Amino acid sequence: MQESGIIPRDITLQTTTDFSEQIRDDLSGLTLNFGITLILVCGTLLLFIGFKQAIVPTLTIPLVFLLTFVVLNLAGQTLNFLSMFSLVLSLGLLVDDAILIVTGFDQYFKSNKFTARQAMLLALRDLKWPNISTSMTTIWIFAAMLFMSGIIGKFIFSIPFVILTTLLISLTLSFTIVPSLILFFQGDNSHKHTKNEKITFWNKSYLSFNPLILKYERMLDYVLATPKRLWKILLLIVALFFTSLMLPITGILRTEFFPADNQDIVYINLSAEP
């Protein structure tokens, strides 16, 4: 600009603020959080459903992200802070489809009545519509954000776009790749599970909610024992729902688009006569 004469040559230009460094730090922190989240998700699956069952949802995560990157490239989107945040947010959502198929197969197979192939077909038959309906309800929630207008709509467009893409891809893989992977890791698909089958690290689950499940079943039996109790619970749920809606309306729960934050930079605009 000094060579073109826009700025006099006796004025020294010095960079005082470089937002690229802050952006790189934010991306590095988000990448680290992404790795930690991935480890936590995989570790949780290992503890509760066993290694053999956990490896399938774990393998679907990189497949979903790979196909998501392809869709982002075709759609002209970039891998930025918001899209990275959306990937982290969708990480806990996209494994649900695979987990549902895996657990359904596991229940049928361990009933000692079906071969692995038969158990998979039964799981897909019974769980396809619950899987589709649960995914679609989440998809419609984020789909509404795609129609936001103005500068805010353009700013957050990548968030719903990335989440919708990952959820749709995850749903598709749960009916295609996931059953194939389950049968592949199961090995022999012609034999039935037996009660005396040896428990190893490969098929062992380390944590169980069976005591909590039993308490939950007893609570349901108590609630569903009489229609009067059931109506009381339903009325309580409706009352809590409308109470939660009234919190922002009455001002008890304050609303603001962006929370207040202490800034390290003060902007001063000076206007001088030419």
N, C-alpha and C positions, 0 to 999 in steps of 0.2 A: 504494500500500500504506500510505503514511502517512495519507492521507485516510480510509481505512477503519479506521485504528487498529491495524493489525497491527504496524507499526513506529512507535515513538515519534517525535514531530515534532522532538525535539532531536537526532536522529541524522541525519547528513548522508550521502546516498547518492552514490557516485561510481563511474563505470565505469572499471575498471582494465584489463580485457581484453575486446577485441571480436574474436571469432573470425570475424565476417563479413568483416573486412578481409583476414584470412589466406585465407579461402575465395575471395574475389574475386581475390586475387593468384595463387592456385593455378589458378583457372579461366583467368585471363589468360595465364599461362605455358603452360597446356595448349593453349589456342587458338593461341598462337604456334607451339608445337611441331607442332600439327596442320597449320598452313599450311606450315611448313618441310618436313614429311613429304610433303605433297601435291606441293610443287615438286620434291622429290628424286625421287619416284616418276615424275612426268611427264617430268622430265629424263632419267632412266635409260631410260625407254621410247623417248624420242626418239633417244638415242645408239645404242641397240642394234637397234631394229627400224624406224627411220625415222619421219618426221613423219606420213605418211599412215596407217601402221599404228598409231602411238602415239596419234593423236587419238581413235580409237574407245575404247580402254580408259580414256583420260582423261575422255571425256564420260560414261562409265558411272558414274564415281565420284559426281558430284553427283546423278545419277538414283537410284543406290542409297541415298544418304544422304537424299534427299527422301522416298523411299518408307519408309525406316527411321523417319524422324520421324513419318510418318503412323501406322505401326504402333505406335510408342511412345505416341503420343497416344491411340490406340484402346485400348491395353492399360493405360492409366492410369499409365504411367511418365513420369518427368521427365528433363529434360536436366541432369544433375548431373555432379559430378567423375568418378564411376565410369563413367557412360555416355559421357562425353567421352573418357575413357581407353580405353574399349572401341572407340570409333570409330577412334581413332588406331591401336589394335592391329589392327583388322580392315582398315585401309587397305591394307596390303601383301598381305592375303589375297584381298580381293574382286576385285582386278584380274587374278588368275591365270586365272579362267574366261574372261574376254574375251581375254587374251593367247593362250591355247591355241587359241581359234577363229581369231584373227587370223593367227597363225603357220601354222596348218594350211591356211587359205585361201591364204596367200602362197606356200607350197610348191607347192600344186597349180597355182596360177595361173602361177607362173614356170617350170613345167615345159613351157610352150609347147604344151600339148595340149588345154587346156580354156578355155572362156570363163569370165568372172567368175562368172556364175550357176552354171555346172556345177562350178567349183572350190569354191564355197560349199556346194553340196549334198553334194559328196564329203567336205568337211571336217566337216560336221555328221554325216554318216553314220559316219565313222571315229572321230570324237572325242567323240561324245555320251556313250558309256559311260565312257571314261576321265575325262571331265570330271565326270560325276555321281559316280563312285566316289571320285575325289580330294577332291571337295567334301564328300561324306558322311563320309569318314573324319575330316576335321577337325571336322565338325559333331558327330559322336558324342563326340569328346573333350570339347568344351565342354558338350555336353548333359548329361553326368554331373554337372556343377556345379549344374544346376538342381534336383537332388534333395537337395542338402545341407540339413540341418535345423538348427534352433536359430537363435540370433542371427546367427551367422556366415553361415548360408545366406541369411537375409534381407538381410544387409549386402551380399553380393557377387552377389545375384540379377541385378542389372542387367548385370553383365559378360557372363555366358553368354547372357542374353536378347538383348542388342544384337548380339553377335557372331553368334549363330545367325540372327538376322533379316537381317543384312547378307549373310551367306553364302548364305542361301536366295534372297534377292532377286537377288544377283549371278548365281547359277546360272540363275535364271529368265530374266534379261535376256540371258545369253550365248546362249540359244537363240531369242530373240525380237528384241530391239532391236539387239543387236550385229550379227547378219547383215545386217539392214536398213541399218544405218549403214555397214558395210563396202561394200556394193554401192552405196550412195548416194555415198560419197566416191570410189569407183572410177570412177564416171562411166558410160561406155558398157559395158554388160554383155554385149554381143553379140560383141565381138572377143576374140581370143586374145592373150596376152602374146607378144612377139617378143624374140629375143636382142638385136636391134639397137635396142631401145627406149631412148630417151634417159634418162640418169640425172640427175635434178634434186633440188633440196632437198626436193621433195614426196615422193620415193620413195627417197631415199638414206639408208643406215645408216652411221653414222660410226665405230662400233667393231665389231670382228668377233672372234669366238673361234675362227676356223677353224684357226689353228696349234695352239691348245690342243685342239681337237676331234680333229685328226689324231693328236696324241700319245695322246689318250684311246682312240682307235680301235686304235692299235698296242698299247696296254696290254691292251685287251680281247682282241685277237687272241692275245696271249701267254698270258693267263690261261685262255682257252677252248680253247687248242690241244690240251690233253690233259685227260682226266677227273681225273687225279691233282692237277694244279694247281688245278682248280676245287674239288675237295674240300678242299684246304688252305685256300683263301680262305674257303669256307663255314665251316669249323671255326674259323678265326680270327675271323670275324664273331660266331659264337655265343659264343666265349670272351670277346670284348670286351663282348658284351651282358650276360652273367652277371657279369662283373667290375664293370660299372657298377652293377648291382643290389646288389652287395655293399658298395659304398662307403657308403651311408647305414646299412645294417644293421650293419656293423662299427664305425660311428662315425667313420670317416675323414672322411666328409662330414657335418658337423654339420647338424642340422635345427632350425629354430625358426620359429614361425608369423609373428611380427613381429620384425624385426631391432631391436637396441638402438639407441636414439636419445637424443641430449642434448636435454632439454626446457628451455624458457625459463621454465616456470611450475612453481611448487611449490604443491601443494594441502595445506592444513592444515584439518582438521575439529576444531572446538572444541565440546564439550558442556558446558553449564553448568546448574546447578540453577535451576528457575523461581523 
